Amino acid sequence: MDTQFLAGFVAFAQHGSVVAAARHLNIAPSTLALRIRSLEKDLGFALMTRSGRIARPTSSGAAVALRAEAILRDLRELKMLSDEAEPHGQLRLGVAQTAITTVLCDVLPEIARKYPNLEITVQKGSSSQIFAMVNDASVDGAFLFHPPWTLPKGFVWHALREEKFVVIADGAEEELDPLMLLRERPFVRYDRLLWSGQIAETFLRRERIQPNERVELDALDAIAVLVDRGLGVSLVPDRSIPWPAGLGIVKHGLGALAPVRNLGLLWPINSSYDRVMDKILQEVLTLERNQNQ
């Protein structure tokens, strides 16, 4: 039985359609359908059923998908147990959206050059989404921002970068006190469903600031544009990537009061991927040192 066929059926069960699963696997839907039929022939029972144009796993198929997912995970982990110095096999890496254009784009080319037999697949999302993926073993490790609470035991965490929060305002308010701006100006809030938004909210409560809220958004670029156009001020992380070009916003530091968010690398303790995750960590630390020289 070909493990690629099992992986194809697992993808079908996860994505809910042959077309979506085939797109995820970068193969033709007809190819995936043939692989599933071949699996059905090997197993001797139906794995999916069709109603019109909608395909769904049968009850037996759903059970097979769960078992197959565990088998595929075990096979990937077995490949990582080799004593060879060079990592090989597949690594599923979760990456918080902001880290894609900073850490990931810096380190991935170097990892690919040094370890050509290591296949890395990337899942992106918010830090909370990525943490959930690490927690349920959907990914093997992740670049994400530290949650605004203590991490549970069972994880390795290495902080890589610290981003302080700043108050952003339009250029006409360059000389004004940042706390006064937060108290008196209309406020464009960073979404509290995001961990960074929760860090900002904790700061406002600590300083007993009740802002005059105009809008709440989860996109930092959009917040910066609205601030530039005079909608209000905002409290956001001073991120590593540039703001959109052409904006006339100013950044007000908060000094020792400034809350921070920490970007780091996370993976489960005693994971089969300890060795490869440590190599990725060392590559990131080397790049950070070189950039700071």
C-alpha positions as CSV (number, residue, x, y, z in Angstrom):
1,M,0.0,0.0,0.0
2,D,1.5,3.3,-1.1
3,T,1.7,5.9,1.7
4,Q,1.1,8.7,-0.8
5,F,-2.4,7.1,-1.4
6,L,-3.0,7.1,2.4
7,A,-1.9,10.8,2.6
8,G,-4.2,11.6,-0.3
9,F,-7.2,10.1,1.4
10,V,-6.3,11.9,4.7
11,A,-6.2,15.2,2.8
12,F,-9.6,14.4,1.3
13,A,-11.0,13.7,4.8
14,Q,-9.5,16.9,6.2
15,H,-10.4,19.3,3.3
16,G,-13.9,17.9,2.7
17,S,-13.6,17.5,-1.1
18,V,-11.5,15.9,-3.7
19,V,-10.9,19.2,-5.5
20,A,-9.7,21.0,-2.3
21,A,-7.5,18.1,-1.3
22,A,-6.0,17.8,-4.7
23,R,-5.2,21.5,-4.7
24,H,-3.5,21.1,-1.3
25,L,-1.4,18.2,-2.6
26,N,-0.7,19.9,-6.0
27,I,-2.1,17.0,-8.0
28,A,-5.0,16.7,-10.4
29,P,-8.4,15.8,-8.8
30,S,-8.7,12.8,-11.2
31,T,-5.3,11.5,-9.9
32,L,-6.5,11.8,-6.3
33,A,-9.7,10.0,-7.1
34,L,-7.8,7.2,-8.7
35,R,-5.6,6.9,-5.6
36,I,-8.6,6.7,-3.4
37,R,-10.2,4.0,-5.6
38,S,-7.0,2.0,-5.4
39,L,-7.0,2.2,-1.6
40,E,-10.6,1.0,-1.6
41,K,-9.6,-2.0,-3.8
42,D,-6.7,-2.8,-1.4
43,L,-8.9,-2.5,1.7
44,G,-12.0,-4.2,0.3
45,F,-14.5,-1.6,1.3
46,A,-15.7,1.9,0.3
47,L,-13.9,4.9,1.7
48,M,-16.1,7.7,0.3
49,T,-19.6,8.1,-0.9
50,R,-21.1,10.6,-3.4
51,S,-24.4,12.5,-3.3
52,G,-24.6,14.4,-6.6
53,R,-21.3,16.3,-6.8
54,I,-20.6,16.1,-3.1
55,A,-18.2,13.4,-1.9
56,R,-17.8,12.5,1.8
57,P,-15.9,9.8,3.7
58,T,-18.0,6.8,4.7
59,S,-18.1,6.0,8.4
60,S,-15.4,3.3,7.7
61,G,-13.5,5.9,5.7
62,A,-13.6,8.4,8.6
63,A,-12.1,5.8,10.9
64,V,-9.4,4.9,8.3
65,A,-8.5,8.6,7.9
66,L,-7.9,8.9,11.7
67,R,-5.8,5.7,11.8
68,A,-3.9,6.6,8.6
69,E,-3.1,10.1,10.0
70,A,-1.4,8.4,13.0
71,I,0.4,5.9,10.8
72,L,1.8,8.7,8.5
73,R,2.9,10.7,11.6
74,D,4.7,7.6,13.0
75,L,6.4,7.0,9.6
76,R,7.6,10.6,9.5
77,E,8.9,10.4,13.0
78,L,10.8,7.2,12.3
79,K,12.7,8.9,9.5
80,M,13.8,11.6,12.1
81,L,15.3,8.9,14.4
82,S,18.3,8.3,12.1
83,D,21.8,8.8,13.6
84,E,22.9,10.6,10.4
85,A,24.3,14.1,11.1
86,E,22.2,15.6,8.3
87,P,18.4,15.9,9.0
88,H,16.1,14.4,6.4
89,G,12.5,13.5,6.1
90,Q,9.6,15.9,6.4
91,L,9.1,18.7,8.9
92,R,5.8,20.6,9.3
93,L,6.5,24.1,10.5
94,G,3.9,26.6,11.7
95,V,4.6,30.2,11.2
96,A,2.8,33.3,12.5
97,Q,1.9,35.7,9.7
98,T,4.4,38.4,10.7
99,A,7.3,35.9,11.0
100,I,6.9,34.8,7.4
101,T,8.5,37.9,5.9
102,T,11.1,38.3,8.7
103,V,12.5,35.1,10.3
104,L,11.2,32.5,7.8
105,C,12.4,34.2,4.7
106,D,15.8,34.8,6.3
107,V,16.4,31.2,7.5
108,L,14.6,29.0,5.0
109,P,17.0,29.4,2.1
110,E,20.0,28.6,4.4
111,I,18.2,25.5,5.8
112,A,17.4,24.3,2.3
113,R,21.0,24.8,1.2
114,K,22.5,23.0,4.2
115,Y,19.9,20.2,4.4
116,P,18.7,19.4,0.9
117,N,17.0,16.1,2.1
118,L,14.8,17.9,4.6
119,E,11.4,18.7,3.2
120,I,9.7,21.6,5.0
121,T,6.0,22.3,4.7
122,V,4.7,25.6,6.1
123,Q,1.4,26.3,7.7
124,K,0.6,30.0,8.4
125,G,-1.9,31.7,10.7
126,S,-2.2,33.9,13.8
127,S,0.0,32.9,16.8
128,S,-3.0,31.5,18.6
129,Q,-3.9,29.3,15.6
130,I,-0.3,28.2,15.2
131,F,0.0,27.3,18.9
132,A,-3.2,25.2,18.6
133,M,-1.5,23.3,15.7
134,V,1.6,22.6,17.8
135,N,-0.6,21.5,20.7
136,D,-2.5,19.0,18.6
137,A,0.5,17.8,16.6
138,S,-0.7,19.3,13.3
139,V,2.7,20.9,13.0
140,D,6.1,19.8,14.5
141,G,7.3,23.2,15.6
142,A,6.6,26.8,15.1
143,F,7.7,30.4,14.9
144,L,5.1,32.4,16.8
145,F,4.7,35.1,19.4
146,H,4.6,34.1,23.0
147,P,1.1,34.0,24.4
148,P,0.0,36.6,27.0
149,W,0.0,33.8,29.6
150,T,2.5,31.2,30.9
151,L,3.2,28.4,28.5
152,P,2.1,25.0,29.8
153,K,4.8,22.4,30.6
154,G,5.8,20.2,27.8
155,F,7.1,22.8,25.4
156,V,10.6,24.1,24.5
157,W,10.6,27.8,23.9
158,H,13.4,30.0,22.7
159,A,12.8,33.7,22.4
160,L,14.4,35.3,19.3
161,R,13.2,38.9,18.9
162,E,11.5,41.4,21.1
163,E,9.1,44.0,19.7
164,K,8.1,46.9,22.0
165,F,4.6,48.4,21.6
166,V,4.4,52.1,20.5
167,V,1.7,54.6,20.0
168,I,1.3,55.6,16.3
169,A,-0.3,58.9,15.4
170,D,-0.5,61.1,12.3
171,G,2.5,63.4,11.7
172,A,0.8,66.5,13.1
173,E,0.9,65.0,16.6
174,E,4.7,64.3,16.7
175,E,5.4,66.4,19.8
176,L,2.5,65.2,22.0
177,D,2.6,62.8,25.0
178,P,1.7,59.2,24.0
179,L,-0.4,58.5,27.1
180,M,-2.3,61.7,26.5
181,L,-2.9,60.7,22.9
182,L,-4.3,57.3,24.1
183,R,-6.6,59.1,26.6
184,E,-7.8,61.9,24.4
185,R,-7.7,60.9,20.8
186,P,-10.1,58.5,19.0
187,F,-8.6,55.0,19.2
188,V,-8.0,52.4,16.4
189,R,-7.7,49.2,18.3
190,Y,-5.6,46.1,17.5
191,D,-8.0,43.1,17.5
192,R,-8.3,41.6,21.0
193,L,-8.9,38.2,19.6
194,L,-5.1,38.3,18.7
195,W,-2.6,37.8,21.4
196,S,-0.9,41.1,20.6
197,G,-4.2,42.8,20.9
198,Q,-4.6,41.3,24.3
199,I,-1.2,42.6,25.3
200,A,-2.2,46.1,24.3
201,E,-5.5,45.8,26.2
202,T,-3.6,44.7,29.3
203,F,-1.4,47.8,29.1
204,L,-4.5,50.1,28.7
205,R,-6.1,48.6,31.8
206,R,-2.9,48.8,33.8
207,E,-2.6,52.5,33.0
208,R,-6.3,53.0,33.6
209,I,-6.9,54.3,30.1
210,Q,-10.3,54.0,28.6
211,P,-9.8,55.0,25.0
212,N,-12.5,56.5,22.7
213,E,-12.7,53.5,20.4
214,R,-13.5,54.0,16.8
215,V,-12.7,50.7,15.1
216,E,-11.1,47.3,15.9
217,L,-9.0,45.6,13.3
218,D,-6.7,42.6,13.0
219,A,-4.4,44.0,10.2
220,L,-1.5,46.3,11.2
221,D,-1.1,47.8,7.8
222,A,-4.8,48.8,7.7
223,I,-4.5,50.3,11.2
224,A,-1.5,52.4,10.0
225,V,-3.3,53.6,7.0
226,L,-6.4,54.7,9.1
227,V,-4.1,56.5,11.5
228,D,-2.4,58.3,8.6
229,R,-5.8,59.4,7.4
230,G,-6.7,61.0,10.7
231,L,-9.1,58.4,12.1
232,G,-7.3,58.2,15.4
233,V,-4.2,56.8,17.2
234,S,-3.3,53.2,17.9
235,L,-1.2,51.1,20.3
236,V,0.7,48.5,18.2
237,P,3.9,46.5,18.2
238,D,6.9,48.2,16.6
239,R,7.3,45.3,14.2
240,S,10.4,44.3,12.3
241,I,9.0,44.8,8.8
242,P,8.4,48.3,7.3
243,W,5.1,50.1,7.4
244,P,3.4,50.7,4.0
245,A,5.2,53.3,1.9
246,G,4.1,56.9,1.8
247,L,2.5,57.1,5.3
248,G,3.1,60.2,7.4
249,I,2.6,58.5,10.8
250,V,4.9,59.0,13.8
251,K,5.9,56.5,16.4
252,H,5.8,57.5,20.1
253,G,7.9,55.2,22.4
254,L,6.6,54.4,25.8
255,G,9.9,54.0,27.5
256,A,10.0,51.6,30.5
257,L,6.2,51.4,30.4
258,A,6.1,49.8,27.0
259,P,4.6,46.3,26.8
260,V,6.5,43.8,24.5
261,R,5.7,40.8,22.4
262,N,8.4,38.1,21.9
263,L,8.8,36.1,18.8
264,G,10.3,32.7,19.3
265,L,10.6,29.1,18.3
266,L,8.4,26.5,20.0
267,W,8.2,22.7,19.8
268,P,7.2,19.9,22.2
269,I,9.6,18.5,24.7
270,N,11.1,15.1,23.9
271,S,9.8,15.4,20.3
272,S,11.2,13.2,17.5
273,Y,12.1,16.6,15.9
274,D,14.3,17.9,18.7
275,R,17.5,17.6,16.7
276,V,16.2,19.2,13.6
277,M,14.4,22.0,15.5
278,D,17.6,22.7,17.4
279,K,19.5,23.0,14.1
280,I,16.9,25.5,12.8
281,L,17.3,27.4,16.1
282,Q,21.0,27.6,15.6
283,E,20.6,28.8,12.1
284,V,18.3,31.6,13.2
285,L,20.6,32.6,16.1
286,T,23.6,32.7,13.6
287,L,21.6,34.9,11.2
288,E,20.6,37.2,14.1
289,R,24.2,37.6,15.2
290,N,25.4,38.4,11.6
291,Q,22.6,41.0,11.1
292,N,23.5,42.7,14.4
293,Q,27.2,43.0,13.6
